[in-house]
Amino acid sequence: MPALTDASPPSDPDLQRAARAYGRARRRLGLASGLVGLALLVLAALAGQRIADALDVPGPLAVDALVFAVVVGGVYELLLLPFGFARYRLAREFGISRQGVGGWLLDRSKGWLIALVLGAPALALVVWLARVEPRWWWAIVAAGSILLELVLTAVAPVLLLPLFLRSRPLSPGTLRDDLLALAARAGVAVGSVRVLEAGAKTAAANAAVTGIGPTRRILLTDTLLGDEAAASDGSIAEMRAVLGHELGHHRAGDLWRFAAVGAVSTFVTLGLAAWLVDRLPDSLAHGGPSTLAGVAALGLCLVVAGAPSSVLLAAYSRWRERAADAFGFDVAGDPEAFARALERLCRSNLAELEPPRLLHLLRGSHPTPAERIARARRTPLEENVIPARMAVP
């Protein structure tokens, strides 16, 4: 990789060549991992009855589902582990990851255990519902998954995030007062401002406003913050601009907007998957979702049914991100600082200014960095008036 410095502009040819190489390699690994994962689902569906019979244990459904989740989920994780390790090595090669192998494995194990804790009871519940309510089980599961997602959104900042990253309160001072004043100006109540100690794991930088109600907080990575005491007016302006965008999501109620859109998507996807699995040959379905043998077939149908909605959700997300950008320009009052902040994030995160057009159209959750930077620089510096289009719905 060419030698790059923090002063390199994001449009620097060497930096963009590195960003494109990094992006291409990640996409290839993602495609390979996805294809192998899909092939494993097909194989698991074909062998569903044999797998279920081999793992059948005496006891209630909850125990059976736990054993099934541990063994099948564990094998699936191990078979895909080489792709995850290749992504980790790639991030190390390009200077994004700073983690050792042991730390990376520990984080991956934590993620798998969280998935198991949540997934095993969910698996037992799906099978039980499909048995007692064979016609409408999918609708009940959809409603439950939406509720679970909202609960996780509320508790993740205080229960899950600390499992992976330590944090500390931002020291009292000008920056903290400035960010809290920005939140008040935006009309968003936040409980605290915290610094995520991410620098030991990654060179990437970010900022966010997470949580709901009493768990809502401003988060800054230490890689974005740098030296608090030496923060310049320019860097403070950049952080205000980024936080203005994040606060825009909360002011506009985007959490609830996305929950509503996601609810529709979940109902449609699960309903279509239930319809598809009922039409599979028994050699694949093995009795459908009312049996553990049919779980892999249901997963396969969910992948197929969810593909179209993921494209629509990405387009909806890009629309809301543009609205949050506009709010951030106005509430922070410095579109140029937002442009500089994005350039800085592109450097630290080694992001492509213009990712492949078709892939971005299908999967991009944000407008391209080039589009966002150009839009910020086209926006005149005006009085800080919160636009009516971003008012609380």
N, C-alpha and C positions, 0 to 999 in steps of 0.2 A: 504494500500500500504506500502511495506517495506520502512524503512528510507534510503534515498539515498542522496548522497552529490555530489557537483560539481567535486569531485575528483574520483568518482566511474568510473572505465573504462566502456565503452559501452558493453564489453563482460561480465561484472559482472553478475553472475546468478540472483541476486535479481533485478537488473535493467532490464535485458532482460525478466524476468518473468513479471515485471510491464509493460514493453513495449508490450509484447504479449497480456497481459490482456487488455490493453488499445486498442491495434489494433483490437483484437477480438470484443470487445464491440462496437467500431466504425463501424466495418464491419457489425455487426448484425443490428445496427441502420440504416446503409446505405441501407442494403438489405430490411429491413422492410419499410423504407421510399420509396424506389424505387418501391416495390410491391404495396404499397398503392397508390402512384402516378400513376402507370400504371392502377390500378383498377379505379381510378378517371377519367382517360382519357377514358377508355372504357365506363364508365357510362355517361360521358359527350357526347361521340359520340352517344350513344344510344338515349340520350335525347336531342340531338343537336337542332332539330327543335323546341322543346318546350322551350328550353332555349332562342334561338334566338327570338322566338315570344314574350316571356315574357319581353325581354329586348329591343324590337324594340321601337325606339323613332323617332319622326318626325325630319327631317333634313337630311343633307348629310351623306354619308358613313363614313366620318371621325368621326362624332359625335357618330354614331351607334357603330363604332369600339371602341371608347373610353369608352363608357358605358359598352360594352361587356367585354373589357379588365379589367376595374375597378372591376366589379362585379364578373366575373368568376375568374379572377386572384386573387382577394381578398379572395374569398371562398377557392380556391385552397391553397393559402398561409396559411389561418387559419387552414385548415384541416391538413396540414403538419407541422404546428407550434410545436405541441407536440414533434415531432421527432427532430426538431432543438433544442428545449429546452433541450431534453434529451442529445443531443450531447454536449450542453453547460455545463450542470451539470456534465457530464462525464469528460470534460476537467477541470472543477473546482476541481473535486474529485482527479484527478491525478496531480494537480498542474500545468497544462499547462495554463489554463485561469486564469486571475486575474481580469476580468471584473465583475462588479455588474450586477444584472439582468436588471436594467434600462439602463445601457450602452449597454448591449447586444441587448435589444429590440430596442434601438435607431439605432444601426448599421444595424439590420435586416430591420427596416423600411426604412432606407436610401437605402438599396439594392433593396427593393421592389419598391420604388419610381423611382429609376434609371431604373429598368426593365420596369416599366410602361411608363416612358417618351420615352424610345426607342421602346418598344414593341407595344404600341397603334398605332403610325403612321405606323410601319412595318406591322401590321395586316391589316390596311386599304389598304395599298399599295398592299399586296399579293392578297387580295380579288378583288381589282380593276383590277390588271393585269390579274388575272384568268378570268375576265369577258371580257376584251378587247383583250386579246391574249391567248385564251384557249389552244393553242397547245404548245407555248413556254414560258408561264409565269414563269415556274420553272427555266429556264435558266437565265432569267432576274433577278429573285429573287436571284439566286446563285451569279451572278456577283455583285449585289448590296450588298449582305451580306459580300462578300470578301472585297469590298471597305470600307464598314463600319468597318470591323475588323481592317483594316490598319489604318483608321482614329483614332479609339479608342486606338490602340497601341501607336500612336503618342501623343494623348492628355491625356491619362489616368494618366501619372505621374504628370501632372500639373493641371488637372481639377478634376479627379475622386479620386485619392489616397488621396489628402488633405481632402476629405469629411470624411475619416475614420481614418486617422493617421496624426498628426501634424509632421512636420519635421523642421530641422534647418540645416544651413550649418555646415559642419565639421570645427572645429576651425583650423585656419592656424597653421602649425607646421610640424613636421617630418612625422607623419602618412599621413596627407593630401598630402604633397609633394611626399611621397613614392608611394601613390596610383595613383596620376596623372602621375608620371613618369612611372609607370607600364602600364597605359593606353597608353601613348605615345609609349612605347616600343612595345606594342601589335599592334600599328597602328590603334587605335580606338580613335576618337575624342570625348571627353565628356565635357559637359558644366559645371558640378559642382559635388561636392561630398556632399551628404546630409545624415543626421542621422534621421532615423525614430524613433519617440518617442513611441515605441511599448510596453515598459516595464510596463506601467500602465494597459495594456490589456492582455499581454501574457508573459510567460516565454520563449517561443520559440524564436530562433535566426535565422537570415538569412542575406544574402547580395545579391544584384542584380545589374545588369546594365539594365536600362529600357529606353524606348523612342526611337525615330528615329530622326536623324539629330540634330536640335537645341534643342530638348527636351531630348536628351540622357543624362543620369546622373547616377552616382554611388550612390547606396543607401545601407546604413548599418543600421541595427536595433541597438538601444542602448543596447539591451540584448546581442548582439554580441560584440559591441564595449567596453562595460564596462567603466572604468574610463580612459578617453583620456590621461590625464596627467600621469597616472601610467601604460600606456600600455608598456608591456615588448617587448623585441626583438622577443621572441617566439610568442606572440599573434599577433604582427605586421606581422610576417612571415605567420601565419595562415590566416590572412585576405588577404594578398597578394595572397596566394595560392587559396583561394576561388574566389577572384576577377579575378584571371588569368583564371579560368574556365569560368566565366561569360563573360569576354572579348573575350574569344575564340568563343563564339556564335556569337558575333557581328563581329569579324574579318572574320569569315567564311561565313558571310551573312546568318546565320541560320534563321533570321527573314524572309528573302525572300524565303529561302528553304521551311520553314514551311508554308509560305503563298502559295507557288506553290503547295505543296503537299495537303494542306488544300483546295485549290481551286478545285483540281481534286476530292477530297473526297466530297466536298460540291456539285459539279455538279452531281456526281454519286448518292449521297444520295438523293438529291432533285429530280433528274430524276426518280430514282426508286420509291420514295415516290409518285410522281405524277402518275406513272404507276399503283401503288398499289391502290391508292385512287379511280382511275377510275374503278377499278374492284371490289370494295366493294359493297355490296348490299345497296340500297338506305336507308334502315333502319339504316345504320351506316354513310353513306357518306352524305346524305341529300343535294345532289346537288354538293358536292365536294367543293374545295377551293374558288369557285366563290361566296359562301354564308358564312355568319358567322356561320350558322348552321353546316357547314362541317368542321369548323376549328379544332375541337377536333379529328375528323377522320384523318385529315391531320397530326396532331401531333402524333397520334398513328402510322401512316405509317412512319413518320420520325424516330421514336424510332426503329422500326423494320429494316428500311433500313439503319440506321446509325450504327447498332451493328457491322457488319463485318469490316467496315472501321475504327472503333475505335480501334480494335485489331491491325490492320496494322499500324495505326498512332502511337500507343504505341511502337511497335517494331521499327519504324523509329526514334522515339524520343530517344529510348535507344541507337541507333547507333550514333546519333548526340551528345548525352551526353558523350559517350565514347571518341569521337573525341575532344570535348571541354575539357575533363579531360586531354587528352594527350597534348593539347595546353597549358593548365594551368601548367602542370608539367614543360614544357620547358620554357615558358615565365617568370614564377616566379622562376624557378630554384631550387625548393625545394619540391620534391614529398613527403618527410616525413612530412613536414608542412601541406600539403594537407590531408594526412592521419590523423594527429592529429586534424585538423580542422573538418573533418567529424566525428571523435569520439566525439568531443565537441558538434557538432550539434546533434548527436544521443542522447547525454545525455540531452541537453536542450529541445529537441523536443520529447523526449521519443520515439525514432524510433526503430523499429525492425531491427536488423542486417540482418536477413534472413526472410522476409515476406513469407507467403504461396506461394509455387512455382507456382501453377496453376494460382492463382489470379494475381501474379506478371507478369506471361507470358501474361495474357489477358489484364491487365490494367496498369502495371507499366510503368511510363514514364521515369524512370531512372534505371540504373543497381542497384542491391541491394547495400546497404552500405557496406556489407561485401566484395562484389566483388570489389568495388571501393577502399576500404582501402587496400585490398590485392594487387591490381594492382599498387597502388601508392608505396607500400613498395617493390614491385618487380622492380620498375623503378630506374635505377641507377642515381645518381646525376651527371649531365653532364653540358657542357657549355650551356648557355641559347640561344639556336638557335630555332627560330620559325620554326616548321616543314612545309615543302612544302605542305603537304596535307591540311593544314589549311589556305593556302593563299587565298586572296580575289578572289572569283569566277568571 
